[in-house]
Amino acid sequence: MECIIEALHDSLAVLEKAARASHAEATHESSKAENKYDTRGLEAAYVAGGQARQAREILDSIKVYGSLLVKEFGATDPIDLSAVVELETERAIGRYFIGPRSGGLEVQAKAPK
């Protein structure tokens, strides 16, 4: 669980930096519209707003994963939240954690001690 939360914190840091840059671009004097067709400032404001929403979603995910109870599963138990599922294809074997949020997040799992 720690590697998921760490990856979410890393994503949040990158996103917050990008959101600050977008906000600065949106509010900078050079982004002021020169005519009615110039939408640079408006576009930068939309980007900054989307990045702020995404940052809130990541923060929510960090809270959810911080309080997620991890269950122990047997080989015949049905898949549910916190299960680790192994899938085999012709090329590789993949391991997937079934979590409540942030689907598609890729992390390097640490070997169990």
mmCIF file of the C-alpha atoms, coordinates in Angstrom:
data_MODEL
# 
_entry.id   MODEL 
# 
loop_
_atom_site.group_PDB 
_atom_site.id 
_atom_site.type_symbol 
_atom_site.label_atom_id 
_atom_site.label_alt_id 
_atom_site.label_comp_id 
_atom_site.label_asym_id 
_atom_site.label_entity_id 
_atom_site.label_seq_id 
_atom_site.pdbx_PDB_ins_code 
_atom_site.Cartn_x 
_atom_site.Cartn_y 
_atom_site.Cartn_z 
_atom_site.occupancy 
_atom_site.B_iso_or_equiv 
_atom_site.pdbx_formal_charge 
_atom_site.auth_seq_id 
_atom_site.auth_comp_id 
_atom_site.auth_asym_id 
_atom_site.auth_atom_id 
_atom_site.pdbx_PDB_model_num 
ATOM 1   C CA . MET A 1 1   ? 0.000   0.000   0.000   1.00 0.00 ? 1   MET A CA 1 
ATOM 2   C CA . GLU A 1 2   ? 2.923   2.316   0.731   1.00 0.00 ? 2   GLU A CA 1 
ATOM 3   C CA . CYS A 1 3   ? 4.123   2.216   -2.892  1.00 0.00 ? 3   CYS A CA 1 
ATOM 4   C CA . ILE A 1 4   ? 0.657   3.251   -4.131  1.00 0.00 ? 4   ILE A CA 1 
ATOM 5   C CA . ILE A 1 5   ? 0.463   6.177   -1.721  1.00 0.00 ? 5   ILE A CA 1 
ATOM 6   C CA . GLU A 1 6   ? 4.035   7.182   -2.602  1.00 0.00 ? 6   GLU A CA 1 
ATOM 7   C CA . ALA A 1 7   ? 3.213   7.099   -6.335  1.00 0.00 ? 7   ALA A CA 1 
ATOM 8   C CA . LEU A 1 8   ? 0.110   9.212   -5.708  1.00 0.00 ? 8   LEU A CA 1 
ATOM 9   C CA . HIS A 1 9   ? 2.181   11.769  -3.765  1.00 0.00 ? 9   HIS A CA 1 
ATOM 10  C CA . ASP A 1 10  ? 4.677   11.882  -6.653  1.00 0.00 ? 10  ASP A CA 1 
ATOM 11  C CA . SER A 1 11  ? 1.857   12.440  -9.158  1.00 0.00 ? 11  SER A CA 1 
ATOM 12  C CA . LEU A 1 12  ? 0.397   15.144  -6.935  1.00 0.00 ? 12  LEU A CA 1 
ATOM 13  C CA . ALA A 1 13  ? 3.723   16.986  -6.720  1.00 0.00 ? 13  ALA A CA 1 
ATOM 14  C CA . VAL A 1 14  ? 4.113   16.998  -10.511 1.00 0.00 ? 14  VAL A CA 1 
ATOM 15  C CA . LEU A 1 15  ? 0.510   18.080  -11.009 1.00 0.00 ? 15  LEU A CA 1 
ATOM 16  C CA . GLU A 1 16  ? 0.725   20.875  -8.431  1.00 0.00 ? 16  GLU A CA 1 
ATOM 17  C CA . LYS A 1 17  ? 3.838   22.240  -10.151 1.00 0.00 ? 17  LYS A CA 1 
ATOM 18  C CA . ALA A 1 18  ? 2.062   22.165  -13.521 1.00 0.00 ? 18  ALA A CA 1 
ATOM 19  C CA . ALA A 1 19  ? -1.055  23.786  -12.035 1.00 0.00 ? 19  ALA A CA 1 
ATOM 20  C CA . ARG A 1 20  ? 1.021   26.634  -10.587 1.00 0.00 ? 20  ARG A CA 1 
ATOM 21  C CA . ALA A 1 21  ? 2.622   27.183  -14.001 1.00 0.00 ? 21  ALA A CA 1 
ATOM 22  C CA . SER A 1 22  ? -0.787  27.131  -15.733 1.00 0.00 ? 22  SER A CA 1 
ATOM 23  C CA . HIS A 1 23  ? -2.227  29.554  -13.205 1.00 0.00 ? 23  HIS A CA 1 
ATOM 24  C CA . ALA A 1 24  ? 0.738   31.886  -13.662 1.00 0.00 ? 24  ALA A CA 1 
ATOM 25  C CA . GLU A 1 25  ? 0.256   31.702  -17.432 1.00 0.00 ? 25  GLU A CA 1 
ATOM 26  C CA . ALA A 1 26  ? -3.467  32.398  -17.137 1.00 0.00 ? 26  ALA A CA 1 
ATOM 27  C CA . THR A 1 27  ? -2.962  35.452  -14.939 1.00 0.00 ? 27  THR A CA 1 
ATOM 28  C CA . HIS A 1 28  ? 0.173   36.851  -16.564 1.00 0.00 ? 28  HIS A CA 1 
ATOM 29  C CA . GLU A 1 29  ? -0.132  40.164  -18.340 1.00 0.00 ? 29  GLU A CA 1 
ATOM 30  C CA . SER A 1 30  ? 1.070   38.621  -21.611 1.00 0.00 ? 30  SER A CA 1 
ATOM 31  C CA . SER A 1 31  ? -1.987  36.324  -21.607 1.00 0.00 ? 31  SER A CA 1 
ATOM 32  C CA . LYS A 1 32  ? -4.372  39.251  -21.786 1.00 0.00 ? 32  LYS A CA 1 
ATOM 33  C CA . ALA A 1 33  ? -6.444  38.948  -24.945 1.00 0.00 ? 33  ALA A CA 1 
ATOM 34  C CA . GLU A 1 34  ? -5.257  41.177  -27.751 1.00 0.00 ? 34  GLU A CA 1 
ATOM 35  C CA . ASN A 1 35  ? -8.534  40.765  -29.669 1.00 0.00 ? 35  ASN A CA 1 
ATOM 36  C CA . LYS A 1 36  ? -11.778 38.811  -29.419 1.00 0.00 ? 36  LYS A CA 1 
ATOM 37  C CA . TYR A 1 37  ? -10.188 35.742  -31.056 1.00 0.00 ? 37  TYR A CA 1 
ATOM 38  C CA . ASP A 1 38  ? -7.212  35.563  -28.686 1.00 0.00 ? 38  ASP A CA 1 
ATOM 39  C CA . THR A 1 39  ? -8.073  32.879  -26.101 1.00 0.00 ? 39  THR A CA 1 
ATOM 40  C CA . ARG A 1 40  ? -4.639  32.047  -24.634 1.00 0.00 ? 40  ARG A CA 1 
ATOM 41  C CA . GLY A 1 41  ? -5.535  33.284  -21.162 1.00 0.00 ? 41  GLY A CA 1 
ATOM 42  C CA . LEU A 1 42  ? -8.904  31.530  -21.177 1.00 0.00 ? 42  LEU A CA 1 
ATOM 43  C CA . GLU A 1 43  ? -7.334  28.275  -22.336 1.00 0.00 ? 43  GLU A CA 1 
ATOM 44  C CA . ALA A 1 44  ? -4.650  28.461  -19.638 1.00 0.00 ? 44  ALA A CA 1 
ATOM 45  C CA . ALA A 1 45  ? -7.370  29.104  -17.035 1.00 0.00 ? 45  ALA A CA 1 
ATOM 46  C CA . TYR A 1 46  ? -9.272  25.995  -18.185 1.00 0.00 ? 46  TYR A CA 1 
ATOM 47  C CA . VAL A 1 47  ? -6.100  23.921  -17.966 1.00 0.00 ? 47  VAL A CA 1 
ATOM 48  C CA . ALA A 1 48  ? -5.345  25.254  -14.472 1.00 0.00 ? 48  ALA A CA 1 
ATOM 49  C CA . GLY A 1 49  ? -8.910  24.459  -13.365 1.00 0.00 ? 49  GLY A CA 1 
ATOM 50  C CA . GLY A 1 50  ? -8.682  20.908  -14.691 1.00 0.00 ? 50  GLY A CA 1 
ATOM 51  C CA . GLN A 1 51  ? -5.340  20.381  -12.980 1.00 0.00 ? 51  GLN A CA 1 
ATOM 52  C CA . ALA A 1 52  ? -6.774  21.650  -9.688  1.00 0.00 ? 52  ALA A CA 1 
ATOM 53  C CA . ARG A 1 53  ? -9.672  19.178  -9.953  1.00 0.00 ? 53  ARG A CA 1 
ATOM 54  C CA . GLN A 1 54  ? -7.269  16.358  -10.735 1.00 0.00 ? 54  GLN A CA 1 
ATOM 55  C CA . ALA A 1 55  ? -5.135  17.310  -7.707  1.00 0.00 ? 55  ALA A CA 1 
ATOM 56  C CA . ARG A 1 56  ? -8.240  17.114  -5.477  1.00 0.00 ? 56  ARG A CA 1 
ATOM 57  C CA . GLU A 1 57  ? -8.981  13.649  -6.880  1.00 0.00 ? 57  GLU A CA 1 
ATOM 58  C CA . ILE A 1 58  ? -5.440  12.500  -6.095  1.00 0.00 ? 58  ILE A CA 1 
ATOM 59  C CA . LEU A 1 59  ? -5.725  13.876  -2.548  1.00 0.00 ? 59  LEU A CA 1 
ATOM 60  C CA . ASP A 1 60  ? -8.991  11.959  -2.133  1.00 0.00 ? 60  ASP A CA 1 
ATOM 61  C CA . SER A 1 61  ? -7.272  8.805   -3.413  1.00 0.00 ? 61  SER A CA 1 
ATOM 62  C CA . ILE A 1 62  ? -4.425  9.252   -0.918  1.00 0.00 ? 62  ILE A CA 1 
ATOM 63  C CA . LYS A 1 63  ? -6.976  9.437   1.919   1.00 0.00 ? 63  LYS A CA 1 
ATOM 64  C CA . VAL A 1 64  ? -8.831  6.356   0.663   1.00 0.00 ? 64  VAL A CA 1 
ATOM 65  C CA . TYR A 1 65  ? -5.666  4.269   0.305   1.00 0.00 ? 65  TYR A CA 1 
ATOM 66  C CA . GLY A 1 66  ? -4.397  5.497   3.666   1.00 0.00 ? 66  GLY A CA 1 
ATOM 67  C CA . SER A 1 67  ? -7.416  3.976   5.391   1.00 0.00 ? 67  SER A CA 1 
ATOM 68  C CA . LEU A 1 68  ? -7.962  0.917   3.155   1.00 0.00 ? 68  LEU A CA 1 
ATOM 69  C CA . LEU A 1 69  ? -8.080  -2.375  4.999   1.00 0.00 ? 69  LEU A CA 1 
ATOM 70  C CA . VAL A 1 70  ? -6.052  -4.997  3.154   1.00 0.00 ? 70  VAL A CA 1 
ATOM 71  C CA . LYS A 1 71  ? -7.603  -8.453  3.266   1.00 0.00 ? 71  LYS A CA 1 
ATOM 72  C CA . GLU A 1 72  ? -5.845  -11.793 3.029   1.00 0.00 ? 72  GLU A CA 1 
ATOM 73  C CA . PHE A 1 73  ? -7.117  -13.831 0.076   1.00 0.00 ? 73  PHE A CA 1 
ATOM 74  C CA . GLY A 1 74  ? -6.849  -17.520 -0.612  1.00 0.00 ? 74  GLY A CA 1 
ATOM 75  C CA . ALA A 1 75  ? -6.415  -18.994 -4.107  1.00 0.00 ? 75  ALA A CA 1 
ATOM 76  C CA . THR A 1 76  ? -10.128 -19.824 -4.389  1.00 0.00 ? 76  THR A CA 1 
ATOM 77  C CA . ASP A 1 77  ? -11.570 -16.689 -2.762  1.00 0.00 ? 77  ASP A CA 1 
ATOM 78  C CA . PRO A 1 78  ? -13.564 -14.324 -4.982  1.00 0.00 ? 78  PRO A CA 1 
ATOM 79  C CA . ILE A 1 79  ? -11.746 -11.182 -6.109  1.00 0.00 ? 79  ILE A CA 1 
ATOM 80  C CA . ASP A 1 80  ? -12.596 -8.071  -4.087  1.00 0.00 ? 80  ASP A CA 1 
ATOM 81  C CA . LEU A 1 81  ? -10.967 -4.786  -3.055  1.00 0.00 ? 81  LEU A CA 1 
ATOM 82  C CA . SER A 1 82  ? -7.338  -5.175  -1.997  1.00 0.00 ? 82  SER A CA 1 
ATOM 83  C CA . ALA A 1 83  ? -6.866  -8.449  -3.875  1.00 0.00 ? 83  ALA A CA 1 
ATOM 84  C CA . VAL A 1 84  ? -3.690  -9.005  -5.873  1.00 0.00 ? 84  VAL A CA 1 
ATOM 85  C CA . VAL A 1 85  ? -4.567  -10.767 -9.107  1.00 0.00 ? 85  VAL A CA 1 
ATOM 86  C CA . GLU A 1 86  ? -2.038  -12.517 -11.314 1.00 0.00 ? 86  GLU A CA 1 
ATOM 87  C CA . LEU A 1 87  ? -2.747  -12.675 -15.051 1.00 0.00 ? 87  LEU A CA 1 
ATOM 88  C CA . GLU A 1 88  ? -0.718  -14.683 -17.507 1.00 0.00 ? 88  GLU A CA 1 
ATOM 89  C CA . THR A 1 89  ? -0.491  -13.940 -21.228 1.00 0.00 ? 89  THR A CA 1 
ATOM 90  C CA . GLU A 1 90  ? 1.680   -15.479 -23.919 1.00 0.00 ? 90  GLU A CA 1 
ATOM 91  C CA . ARG A 1 91  ? 4.396   -12.903 -23.215 1.00 0.00 ? 91  ARG A CA 1 
ATOM 92  C CA . ALA A 1 92  ? 4.357   -12.245 -19.484 1.00 0.00 ? 92  ALA A CA 1 
ATOM 93  C CA . ILE A 1 93  ? 2.773   -12.625 -16.103 1.00 0.00 ? 93  ILE A CA 1 
ATOM 94  C CA . GLY A 1 94  ? 1.276   -9.440  -14.664 1.00 0.00 ? 94  GLY A CA 1 
ATOM 95  C CA . ARG A 1 95  ? 0.235   -8.702  -11.121 1.00 0.00 ? 95  ARG A CA 1 
ATOM 96  C CA . TYR A 1 96  ? -2.600  -6.259  -10.453 1.00 0.00 ? 96  TYR A CA 1 
ATOM 97  C CA . PHE A 1 97  ? -3.865  -4.758  -7.223  1.00 0.00 ? 97  PHE A CA 1 
ATOM 98  C CA . ILE A 1 98  ? -7.629  -4.232  -7.122  1.00 0.00 ? 98  ILE A CA 1 
ATOM 99  C CA . GLY A 1 99  ? -8.079  -0.833  -5.519  1.00 0.00 ? 99  GLY A CA 1 
ATOM 100 C CA . PRO A 1 100 ? -10.982 1.542   -4.982  1.00 0.00 ? 100 PRO A CA 1 
ATOM 101 C CA . ARG A 1 101 ? -9.541  4.529   -6.924  1.00 0.00 ? 101 ARG A CA 1 
ATOM 102 C CA . SER A 1 102 ? -6.815  5.681   -9.339  1.00 0.00 ? 102 SER A CA 1 
ATOM 103 C CA . GLY A 1 103 ? -7.209  2.805   -11.774 1.00 0.00 ? 103 GLY A CA 1 
ATOM 104 C CA . GLY A 1 104 ? -4.322  2.392   -14.167 1.00 0.00 ? 104 GLY A CA 1 
ATOM 105 C CA . LEU A 1 105 ? -1.699  3.669   -11.732 1.00 0.00 ? 105 LEU A CA 1 
ATOM 106 C CA . GLU A 1 106 ? 1.510   1.727   -12.277 1.00 0.00 ? 106 GLU A CA 1 
ATOM 107 C CA . VAL A 1 107 ? 3.915   1.127   -9.414  1.00 0.00 ? 107 VAL A CA 1 
ATOM 108 C CA . GLN A 1 108 ? 6.916   -1.076  -8.750  1.00 0.00 ? 108 GLN A CA 1 
ATOM 109 C CA . ALA A 1 109 ? 5.867   -3.353  -5.934  1.00 0.00 ? 109 ALA A CA 1 
ATOM 110 C CA . LYS A 1 110 ? 8.432   -3.990  -3.247  1.00 0.00 ? 110 LYS A CA 1 
ATOM 111 C CA . ALA A 1 111 ? 9.233   -7.624  -2.521  1.00 0.00 ? 111 ALA A CA 1 
ATOM 112 C CA . PRO A 1 112 ? 7.611   -8.924  0.677   1.00 0.00 ? 112 PRO A CA 1 
ATOM 113 C CA . LYS A 1 113 ? 9.924   -9.322  3.653   1.00 0.00 ? 113 LYS A CA 1 
# 
